[in-house]
Amino acid sequence: MYQKYRIKTNFIGLLVFVSCLSISLRSATDVYIIIPICLGLILALSTIIFKYDHMVALVNICLALLVCLDAAKIIPSYLDLRYSLVYIPLILYFSIDRPRMSLEEVVLLVSIPVLGHFASLGPADIGILLGVSGLVFIIGKYSLNIIDLENKYYSYYHRSKGEKYKLESLYQSLNIDQNNRIENAILSERNRISRDIHDGLGHLTSRAILQLGALMVVEKDPVKKDALNEIKNTLSEGMTEVRRSLHNLQSESINLKAEIDKLIDEFTFCRVSFSYGLTSDFDMAFKYSILYIIKEALTNVSKHSNASLVNITLVEMKTATYLKISDNGTNPPAKDGGMGLFSISKRIEDLGGKVEISTQDGFRIFATIYKKD
């Protein structure tokens, strides 16, 4: 859009220059006409090159001075400096830089007949100059108004896009927050149901199995004893299935990221940076082990380190899950010392993984837990 405007304005400027040149050549008598042509071009270009305040007024004064010098015969008459006036339309076109009319532009327009009279220009030349200048003035102001409207349009457009982006971001954050609340409510309800089943049905079934065992001890009839044993075995199998279901339900009810966030919120020793990148649903043993390792590592930092920052990264890849815990402390615990580090290593090994513990440039734990086929 801006490039098209530049091409259009350059074309109009060329037309104005050709018009001014034709007016000056129309009254030319010798080759010295090149001098007022050059002076007019210099004055016109000065309004673009020199960005001074009131530049149009200075150019107008120069034109008046040239006319006075020519009229007073101070300089040779064959130079025809008065014909510098014919470049007023070009000067006016180059000087227009705002949509509103300025006092200097009005003075430049009014000076055409006045200076033309003193320069002994004919009425036809003065009329042509006024007509061309007025047309140039209208075209210039109209073009600037168009540019101003386009700038406002694009400003409003980009502002509306920014507002739209903010609203979309707010909507997404609210949607994510709402989904997290729903998920936490579902997990909390699952946890409550598993507790109720364990406390209610589990205890009643266990008591029934014990009672059947007591009856089998006092029962002498072999047939009845076998029947009681079958009932006991059935209840035991049912109890095993209930426990397995409760185990799975309890595993699903643990939100690993939320639990890690709780551990970090409760850790006040220093700042913690946490990055979570798990997408699969892991079993309860994995979740409890990760929580234990992070808790134990944070405890070690608070007891043995002078760190101001702890970085925790938990990321899942195609074949393994990686856990990295590091701090920026300068006095980490011994690499192979303490029950806490031993427990961390044991937990990782139980999950089928391996762990590397380093005390160089701060304390660092890097665990690799391979996925089961």
C-alpha beads as a LAMMPS data file, in Angstrom:
LAMMPS data file: protein, C-alpha beads

373 atoms
372 bonds

1 atom types
1 bond types

-500.0 500.0 xlo xhi
-500.0 500.0 ylo yhi
-500.0 500.0 zlo zhi

Masses

1 110.0

Atoms # bond

1 1 1 0.000 0.000 0.000
2 1 1 2.774 2.448 0.937
3 1 1 4.760 1.543 -2.192
4 1 1 1.727 2.242 -4.382
5 1 1 1.315 5.620 -2.681
6 1 1 4.960 6.504 -3.328
7 1 1 4.612 5.620 -7.025
8 1 1 1.424 7.683 -7.267
9 1 1 2.909 10.745 -5.538
10 1 1 6.096 10.586 -7.614
11 1 1 3.992 10.471 -10.790
12 1 1 1.940 13.496 -9.697
13 1 1 5.119 15.364 -8.757
14 1 1 6.524 14.646 -12.222
15 1 1 3.356 16.024 -13.834
16 1 1 3.581 19.186 -11.723
17 1 1 7.239 19.647 -12.689
18 1 1 6.430 19.206 -16.394
19 1 1 3.623 21.774 -16.072
20 1 1 5.929 24.307 -14.402
21 1 1 8.656 23.646 -16.962
22 1 1 6.255 24.155 -19.872
23 1 1 5.102 27.501 -18.420
24 1 1 8.696 28.720 -18.034
25 1 1 9.734 27.554 -21.525
26 1 1 6.626 29.159 -23.003
27 1 1 8.088 32.602 -22.376
28 1 1 11.733 31.684 -22.872
29 1 1 13.773 33.956 -25.150
30 1 1 17.278 32.530 -24.761
31 1 1 19.295 29.805 -23.054
32 1 1 19.518 31.775 -19.798
33 1 1 16.065 30.409 -18.907
34 1 1 17.987 27.490 -17.397
35 1 1 18.979 29.742 -14.441
36 1 1 15.438 30.435 -13.101
37 1 1 14.589 26.772 -13.788
38 1 1 17.489 25.637 -11.587
39 1 1 16.657 28.204 -8.892
40 1 1 13.029 27.075 -8.830
41 1 1 14.033 23.420 -8.563
42 1 1 16.495 24.204 -5.758
43 1 1 13.820 26.057 -3.793
44 1 1 11.314 23.236 -4.363
45 1 1 13.738 20.503 -3.330
46 1 1 14.836 22.481 -0.256
47 1 1 11.376 21.974 1.248
48 1 1 12.070 18.223 1.179
49 1 1 15.783 18.159 2.024
50 1 1 15.744 20.686 4.883
51 1 1 13.196 19.770 7.551
52 1 1 13.263 23.161 9.262
53 1 1 10.295 24.863 10.878
54 1 1 8.621 27.445 8.614
55 1 1 10.626 26.281 5.596
56 1 1 7.779 27.291 3.268
57 1 1 7.923 30.863 4.595
58 1 1 11.683 30.990 3.963
59 1 1 11.200 29.767 0.390
60 1 1 8.477 32.371 -0.135
61 1 1 10.832 35.111 1.089
62 1 1 13.500 33.885 -1.339
63 1 1 11.019 34.058 -4.217
64 1 1 10.021 37.588 -3.235
65 1 1 13.697 38.564 -3.046
66 1 1 14.361 37.182 -6.536
67 1 1 11.382 39.101 -7.952
68 1 1 12.512 42.320 -6.265
69 1 1 16.060 41.924 -7.582
70 1 1 14.731 41.327 -11.075
71 1 1 12.213 44.191 -10.922
72 1 1 14.819 46.650 -9.568
73 1 1 17.209 45.782 -12.408
74 1 1 19.898 45.011 -9.835
75 1 1 20.830 41.905 -11.774
76 1 1 20.941 41.522 -15.548
77 1 1 17.455 41.307 -17.014
78 1 1 18.385 38.532 -19.407
79 1 1 18.660 36.122 -16.442
80 1 1 14.835 36.287 -16.059
81 1 1 14.857 35.341 -12.362
82 1 1 11.158 36.242 -12.199
83 1 1 10.388 32.949 -13.922
84 1 1 11.393 31.150 -10.734
85 1 1 7.807 31.948 -9.661
86 1 1 6.424 29.349 -12.040
87 1 1 7.740 26.649 -9.687
88 1 1 5.426 27.699 -6.856
89 1 1 3.068 24.722 -7.641
90 1 1 6.005 22.300 -7.256
91 1 1 7.135 24.042 -4.054
92 1 1 3.587 23.850 -2.737
93 1 1 3.261 20.170 -3.639
94 1 1 6.503 19.231 -1.881
95 1 1 5.699 21.331 1.206
96 1 1 2.308 19.739 1.959
97 1 1 2.962 17.371 4.872
98 1 1 -0.243 17.471 6.930
99 1 1 -3.954 17.061 6.116
100 1 1 -4.933 20.451 7.566
101 1 1 -4.261 23.760 5.834
102 1 1 -1.434 25.863 7.262
103 1 1 -1.038 29.656 7.221
104 1 1 2.233 29.416 5.272
105 1 1 0.539 27.470 2.465
106 1 1 -2.231 30.083 2.243
107 1 1 0.366 32.880 2.075
108 1 1 2.210 31.011 -0.692
109 1 1 -1.015 30.736 -2.715
110 1 1 -1.910 34.403 -2.182
111 1 1 1.602 35.505 -3.157
112 1 1 1.166 34.134 -6.706
113 1 1 -0.852 37.084 -8.123
114 1 1 1.077 39.625 -6.011
115 1 1 4.543 38.434 -7.014
116 1 1 3.324 37.766 -10.553
117 1 1 2.233 41.388 -10.845
118 1 1 5.603 42.685 -9.638
119 1 1 7.374 40.221 -11.931
120 1 1 5.392 41.564 -14.909
121 1 1 3.919 38.164 -15.700
122 1 1 0.939 38.162 -18.016
123 1 1 -2.585 37.529 -16.708
124 1 1 -2.638 34.206 -18.582
125 1 1 0.544 33.029 -16.855
126 1 1 -0.745 34.153 -13.456
127 1 1 -4.058 32.374 -14.091
128 1 1 -2.312 29.172 -15.128
129 1 1 -0.091 29.325 -12.026
130 1 1 -3.107 29.847 -9.760
131 1 1 -5.024 27.033 -11.438
132 1 1 -2.156 24.548 -11.272
133 1 1 -1.314 25.552 -7.681
134 1 1 -4.930 25.178 -6.566
135 1 1 -5.198 21.778 -8.234
136 1 1 -1.929 20.653 -6.684
137 1 1 -3.065 21.901 -3.291
138 1 1 -6.348 19.955 -3.494
139 1 1 -4.656 16.756 -4.721
140 1 1 -1.979 16.950 -2.022
141 1 1 -4.459 17.504 0.802
142 1 1 -6.734 14.747 -0.509
143 1 1 -3.832 12.283 -0.716
144 1 1 -2.753 13.083 2.833
145 1 1 -6.315 12.631 4.099
146 1 1 -6.432 9.222 2.414
147 1 1 -3.118 8.257 4.007
148 1 1 -4.339 9.494 7.392
149 1 1 -7.510 7.411 7.113
150 1 1 -5.520 4.352 6.059
151 1 1 -3.161 4.784 9.020
152 1 1 -6.110 5.039 11.400
153 1 1 -7.699 1.971 9.818
154 1 1 -4.550 -0.123 10.186
155 1 1 -4.057 1.184 13.715
156 1 1 -7.587 0.136 14.695
157 1 1 -7.142 -3.146 12.818
158 1 1 -3.937 -4.078 14.641
159 1 1 -5.415 -2.919 17.942
160 1 1 -8.487 -5.098 17.396
161 1 1 -6.245 -8.040 16.511
162 1 1 -4.333 -7.481 19.745
163 1 1 -7.552 -7.338 21.755
164 1 1 -8.807 -10.471 20.004
165 1 1 -5.569 -12.278 20.848
166 1 1 -5.851 -11.197 24.493
167 1 1 -9.460 -12.401 24.665
168 1 1 -8.537 -15.728 23.075
169 1 1 -5.650 -16.154 25.510
170 1 1 -7.935 -15.303 28.431
171 1 1 -10.553 -17.751 27.168
172 1 1 -7.960 -20.510 26.818
173 1 1 -6.574 -19.877 30.296
174 1 1 -10.085 -19.873 31.775
175 1 1 -10.919 -23.032 29.849
176 1 1 -7.758 -24.749 31.076
177 1 1 -8.472 -23.618 34.637
178 1 1 -12.037 -24.908 34.401
179 1 1 -10.859 -28.249 32.991
180 1 1 -8.312 -28.556 35.797
181 1 1 -10.999 -27.884 38.382
182 1 1 -13.298 -30.471 36.815
183 1 1 -10.468 -33.005 36.669
184 1 1 -9.514 -32.343 40.300
185 1 1 -13.161 -32.707 41.347
186 1 1 -13.428 -36.029 39.482
187 1 1 -10.183 -37.293 41.009
188 1 1 -11.293 -36.184 44.461
189 1 1 -14.610 -37.998 44.037
190 1 1 -12.834 -41.155 42.867
191 1 1 -10.593 -40.988 45.904
192 1 1 -13.607 -40.610 48.193
193 1 1 -15.396 -43.561 46.577
194 1 1 -12.318 -45.780 46.910
195 1 1 -11.996 -44.864 50.601
196 1 1 -15.674 -45.552 51.242
197 1 1 -15.491 -48.948 49.523
198 1 1 -12.303 -49.828 51.383
199 1 1 -13.663 -48.758 54.760
200 1 1 -17.125 -50.237 54.241
201 1 1 -17.225 -53.219 51.901
202 1 1 -13.607 -54.177 52.495
203 1 1 -13.959 -54.417 56.273
204 1 1 -17.271 -56.274 56.067
205 1 1 -15.851 -58.804 53.594
206 1 1 -12.749 -59.321 55.726
207 1 1 -14.920 -59.903 58.796
208 1 1 -17.080 -62.402 56.879
209 1 1 -13.972 -64.349 55.817
210 1 1 -12.757 -64.478 59.434
211 1 1 -16.165 -65.644 60.632
212 1 1 -16.253 -68.407 58.010
213 1 1 -12.807 -69.494 59.115
214 1 1 -14.036 -69.713 62.709
215 1 1 -17.084 -71.761 61.620
216 1 1 -14.853 -74.160 59.697
217 1 1 -12.849 -74.786 62.853
218 1 1 -15.886 -75.807 64.940
219 1 1 -17.792 -77.549 62.125
220 1 1 -17.459 -81.364 62.226
221 1 1 -19.530 -82.270 59.178
222 1 1 -17.139 -82.646 56.190
223 1 1 -19.828 -81.733 53.637
224 1 1 -20.688 -78.493 55.407
225 1 1 -17.031 -77.807 55.979
226 1 1 -16.318 -78.080 52.242
227 1 1 -19.259 -75.773 51.482
228 1 1 -17.989 -73.205 53.979
229 1 1 -14.516 -73.443 52.442
230 1 1 -15.923 -72.767 48.963
231 1 1 -17.794 -69.723 50.283
232 1 1 -14.623 -68.509 51.979
233 1 1 -12.592 -68.923 48.782
234 1 1 -15.240 -67.072 46.781
235 1 1 -15.211 -64.184 49.253
236 1 1 -11.400 -64.141 49.203
237 1 1 -11.369 -63.960 45.398
238 1 1 -13.962 -61.187 45.541
239 1 1 -11.887 -59.337 48.121
240 1 1 -8.812 -59.638 45.883
241 1 1 -10.737 -58.213 42.914
242 1 1 -12.076 -55.367 45.051
243 1 1 -8.579 -54.531 46.240
244 1 1 -7.252 -54.597 42.666
245 1 1 -10.058 -52.290 41.518
246 1 1 -9.479 -49.957 44.452
247 1 1 -5.764 -49.936 43.678
248 1 1 -6.414 -48.925 40.061
249 1 1 -9.034 -46.361 41.087
250 1 1 -6.689 -44.840 43.635
251 1 1 -3.909 -44.679 41.041
252 1 1 -6.204 -42.816 38.640
253 1 1 -7.243 -40.424 41.388
254 1 1 -3.680 -39.139 41.892
255 1 1 -2.843 -36.107 39.752
256 1 1 0.943 -36.297 39.659
257 1 1 1.508 -32.729 38.476
258 1 1 -0.881 -31.316 41.083
259 1 1 0.834 -33.295 43.846
260 1 1 4.280 -32.113 42.718
261 1 1 2.986 -28.535 42.660
262 1 1 1.846 -29.004 46.268
263 1 1 5.315 -30.182 47.284
264 1 1 6.872 -27.164 45.575
265 1 1 4.389 -24.760 47.210
266 1 1 5.233 -26.204 50.638
267 1 1 8.986 -25.863 49.972
268 1 1 9.999 -22.407 51.209
269 1 1 13.791 -22.760 51.417
270 1 1 14.434 -21.310 47.944
271 1 1 12.838 -20.799 44.542
272 1 1 11.899 -23.869 42.470
273 1 1 11.569 -24.009 38.676
274 1 1 9.424 -26.947 37.534
275 1 1 8.914 -28.314 34.014
276 1 1 6.363 -31.101 33.463
277 1 1 6.177 -33.088 30.232
278 1 1 4.300 -36.342 30.929
279 1 1 1.458 -37.426 28.657
280 1 1 0.955 -41.116 29.536
281 1 1 -1.033 -42.435 32.495
282 1 1 1.406 -44.126 34.879
283 1 1 0.599 -46.585 37.669
284 1 1 0.442 -45.749 41.338
285 1 1 3.897 -47.188 42.122
286 1 1 5.479 -44.839 39.579
287 1 1 3.587 -41.803 40.870
288 1 1 4.393 -42.482 44.530
289 1 1 8.061 -43.100 43.702
290 1 1 8.384 -39.838 41.755
291 1 1 6.716 -37.912 44.578
292 1 1 9.001 -39.535 47.155
293 1 1 12.155 -38.806 45.123
294 1 1 11.255 -35.142 44.629
295 1 1 10.308 -34.726 48.285
296 1 1 13.540 -36.380 49.460
297 1 1 15.639 -34.285 47.064
298 1 1 14.044 -31.042 48.270
299 1 1 14.651 -32.135 51.871
300 1 1 18.333 -32.716 51.092
301 1 1 18.589 -29.261 49.509
302 1 1 17.073 -27.558 52.548
303 1 1 19.319 -29.489 54.963
304 1 1 22.678 -29.561 53.208
305 1 1 22.745 -26.921 50.448
306 1 1 23.016 -23.144 50.267
307 1 1 21.222 -23.041 46.904
308 1 1 18.947 -20.208 45.815
309 1 1 17.328 -22.125 42.950
310 1 1 16.236 -25.716 42.349
311 1 1 15.370 -26.944 38.847
312 1 1 13.043 -29.938 38.450
313 1 1 12.392 -31.427 35.015
314 1 1 10.117 -34.423 34.419
315 1 1 9.833 -35.375 30.767
316 1 1 8.550 -38.407 28.882
317 1 1 10.224 -39.755 25.761
318 1 1 9.418 -42.736 23.532
319 1 1 11.356 -45.368 25.488
320 1 1 11.910 -43.804 28.895
321 1 1 10.926 -41.128 31.384
322 1 1 13.602 -38.750 32.666
323 1 1 13.703 -36.926 35.989
324 1 1 16.342 -34.277 36.618
325 1 1 16.706 -32.379 39.891
326 1 1 19.540 -29.871 40.282
327 1 1 20.426 -26.808 42.337
328 1 1 22.977 -24.000 42.178
329 1 1 24.427 -24.581 45.631
330 1 1 28.142 -24.678 46.467
331 1 1 28.186 -27.139 49.378
332 1 1 26.161 -30.195 48.269
333 1 1 25.988 -33.394 50.362
334 1 1 28.387 -36.257 49.781
335 1 1 27.641 -38.157 46.600
336 1 1 27.357 -41.570 48.296
337 1 1 26.286 -40.532 51.755
338 1 1 23.011 -40.464 53.648
339 1 1 19.946 -42.672 53.777
340 1 1 17.995 -40.205 51.633
341 1 1 20.189 -40.692 48.570
342 1 1 20.230 -44.447 49.125
343 1 1 16.419 -44.491 49.250
344 1 1 16.238 -42.466 46.039
345 1 1 18.527 -44.939 44.250
346 1 1 16.511 -47.882 45.587
347 1 1 13.219 -46.378 44.369
348 1 1 14.589 -45.837 40.865
349 1 1 15.984 -49.379 40.711
350 1 1 12.635 -50.823 41.826
351 1 1 11.015 -49.038 38.860
352 1 1 13.537 -50.660 36.504
353 1 1 15.614 -47.554 35.977
354 1 1 19.008 -46.097 36.796
355 1 1 20.136 -42.938 38.534
356 1 1 23.197 -40.689 38.370
357 1 1 24.049 -38.448 41.303
358 1 1 26.566 -35.645 40.838
359 1 1 27.944 -32.992 43.201
360 1 1 29.856 -30.990 40.592
361 1 1 28.567 -27.437 40.047
362 1 1 25.789 -27.996 42.553
363 1 1 23.803 -31.069 43.532
364 1 1 22.238 -33.012 40.642
365 1 1 20.081 -36.138 40.336
366 1 1 19.412 -37.561 36.877
367 1 1 17.099 -40.586 36.782
368 1 1 16.168 -42.673 33.743
369 1 1 13.080 -44.876 34.115
370 1 1 12.594 -47.228 31.188
371 1 1 9.097 -47.976 29.957
372 1 1 7.779 -51.489 30.256
373 1 1 6.918 -53.323 27.040

Bonds

1 1 1 2
2 1 2 3
3 1 3 4
4 1 4 5
5 1 5 6
6 1 6 7
7 1 7 8
8 1 8 9
9 1 9 10
10 1 10 11
11 1 11 12
12 1 12 13
13 1 13 14
14 1 14 15
15 1 15 16
16 1 16 17
17 1 17 18
18 1 18 19
19 1 19 20
20 1 20 21
21 1 21 22
22 1 22 23
23 1 23 24
24 1 24 25
25 1 25 26
26 1 26 27
27 1 27 28
28 1 28 29
29 1 29 30
30 1 30 31
31 1 31 32
32 1 32 33
33 1 33 34
34 1 34 35
35 1 35 36
36 1 36 37
37 1 37 38
38 1 38 39
39 1 39 40
40 1 40 41
41 1 41 42
42 1 42 43
43 1 43 44
44 1 44 45
45 1 45 46
46 1 46 47
47 1 47 48
48 1 48 49
49 1 49 50
50 1 50 51
51 1 51 52
52 1 52 53
53 1 53 54
54 1 54 55
55 1 55 56
56 1 56 57
57 1 57 58
58 1 58 59
59 1 59 60
60 1 60 61
61 1 61 62
62 1 62 63
63 1 63 64
64 1 64 65
65 1 65 66
66 1 66 67
67 1 67 68
68 1 68 69
69 1 69 70
70 1 70 71
71 1 71 72
72 1 72 73
73 1 73 74
74 1 74 75
75 1 75 76
76 1 76 77
77 1 77 78
78 1 78 79
79 1 79 80
80 1 80 81
81 1 81 82
82 1 82 83
83 1 83 84
84 1 84 85
85 1 85 86
86 1 86 87
87 1 87 88
88 1 88 89
89 1 89 90
90 1 90 91
91 1 91 92
92 1 92 93
93 1 93 94
94 1 94 95
95 1 95 96
96 1 96 97
97 1 97 98
98 1 98 99
99 1 99 100
100 1 100 101
101 1 101 102
102 1 102 103
103 1 103 104
104 1 104 105
105 1 105 106
106 1 106 107
107 1 107 108
108 1 108 109
109 1 109 110
110 1 110 111
111 1 111 112
112 1 112 113
113 1 113 114
114 1 114 115
115 1 115 116
116 1 116 117
117 1 117 118
118 1 118 119
119 1 119 120
120 1 120 121
121 1 121 122
122 1 122 123
123 1 123 124
124 1 124 125
125 1 125 126
126 1 126 127
127 1 127 128
128 1 128 129
129 1 129 130
130 1 130 131
131 1 131 132
132 1 132 133
133 1 133 134
134 1 134 135
135 1 135 136
136 1 136 137
137 1 137 138
138 1 138 139
139 1 139 140
140 1 140 141
141 1 141 142
142 1 142 143
143 1 143 144
144 1 144 145
145 1 145 146
146 1 146 147
147 1 147 148
148 1 148 149
149 1 149 150
150 1 150 151
151 1 151 152
152 1 152 153
153 1 153 154
154 1 154 155
155 1 155 156
156 1 156 157
157 1 157 158
158 1 158 159
159 1 159 160
160 1 160 161
161 1 161 162
162 1 162 163
163 1 163 164
164 1 164 165
165 1 165 166
166 1 166 167
167 1 167 168
168 1 168 169
169 1 169 170
170 1 170 171
171 1 171 172
172 1 172 173
173 1 173 174
174 1 174 175
175 1 175 176
176 1 176 177
177 1 177 178
178 1 178 179
179 1 179 180
180 1 180 181
181 1 181 182
182 1 182 183
183 1 183 184
184 1 184 185
185 1 185 186
186 1 186 187
187 1 187 188
188 1 188 189
189 1 189 190
190 1 190 191
191 1 191 192
192 1 192 193
193 1 193 194
194 1 194 195
195 1 195 196
196 1 196 197
197 1 197 198
198 1 198 199
199 1 199 200
200 1 200 201
201 1 201 202
202 1 202 203
203 1 203 204
204 1 204 205
205 1 205 206
206 1 206 207
207 1 207 208
208 1 208 209
209 1 209 210
210 1 210 211
211 1 211 212
212 1 212 213
213 1 213 214
214 1 214 215
215 1 215 216
216 1 216 217
217 1 217 218
218 1 218 219
219 1 219 220
220 1 220 221
221 1 221 222
222 1 222 223
223 1 223 224
224 1 224 225
225 1 225 226
226 1 226 227
227 1 227 228
228 1 228 229
229 1 229 230
230 1 230 231
231 1 231 232
232 1 232 233
233 1 233 234
234 1 234 235
235 1 235 236
236 1 236 237
237 1 237 238
238 1 238 239
239 1 239 240
240 1 240 241
241 1 241 242
242 1 242 243
243 1 243 244
244 1 244 245
245 1 245 246
246 1 246 247
247 1 247 248
248 1 248 249
249 1 249 250
250 1 250 251
251 1 251 252
252 1 252 253
253 1 253 254
254 1 254 255
255 1 255 256
256 1 256 257
257 1 257 258
258 1 258 259
259 1 259 260
260 1 260 261
261 1 261 262
262 1 262 263
263 1 263 264
264 1 264 265
265 1 265 266
266 1 266 267
267 1 267 268
268 1 268 269
269 1 269 270
270 1 270 271
271 1 271 272
272 1 272 273
273 1 273 274
274 1 274 275
275 1 275 276
276 1 276 277
277 1 277 278
278 1 278 279
279 1 279 280
280 1 280 281
281 1 281 282
282 1 282 283
283 1 283 284
284 1 284 285
285 1 285 286
286 1 286 287
287 1 287 288
288 1 288 289
289 1 289 290
290 1 290 291
291 1 291 292
292 1 292 293
293 1 293 294
294 1 294 295
295 1 295 296
296 1 296 297
297 1 297 298
298 1 298 299
299 1 299 300
300 1 300 301
301 1 301 302
302 1 302 303
303 1 303 304
304 1 304 305
305 1 305 306
306 1 306 307
307 1 307 308
308 1 308 309
309 1 309 310
310 1 310 311
311 1 311 312
312 1 312 313
313 1 313 314
314 1 314 315
315 1 315 316
316 1 316 317
317 1 317 318
318 1 318 319
319 1 319 320
320 1 320 321
321 1 321 322
322 1 322 323
323 1 323 324
324 1 324 325
325 1 325 326
326 1 326 327
327 1 327 328
328 1 328 329
329 1 329 330
330 1 330 331
331 1 331 332
332 1 332 333
333 1 333 334
334 1 334 335
335 1 335 336
336 1 336 337
337 1 337 338
338 1 338 339
339 1 339 340
340 1 340 341
341 1 341 342
342 1 342 343
343 1 343 344
344 1 344 345
345 1 345 346
346 1 346 347
347 1 347 348
348 1 348 349
349 1 349 350
350 1 350 351
351 1 351 352
352 1 352 353
353 1 353 354
354 1 354 355
355 1 355 356
356 1 356 357
357 1 357 358
358 1 358 359
359 1 359 360
360 1 360 361
361 1 361 362
362 1 362 363
363 1 363 364
364 1 364 365
365 1 365 366
366 1 366 367
367 1 367 368
368 1 368 369
369 1 369 370
370 1 370 371
371 1 371 372
372 1 372 373
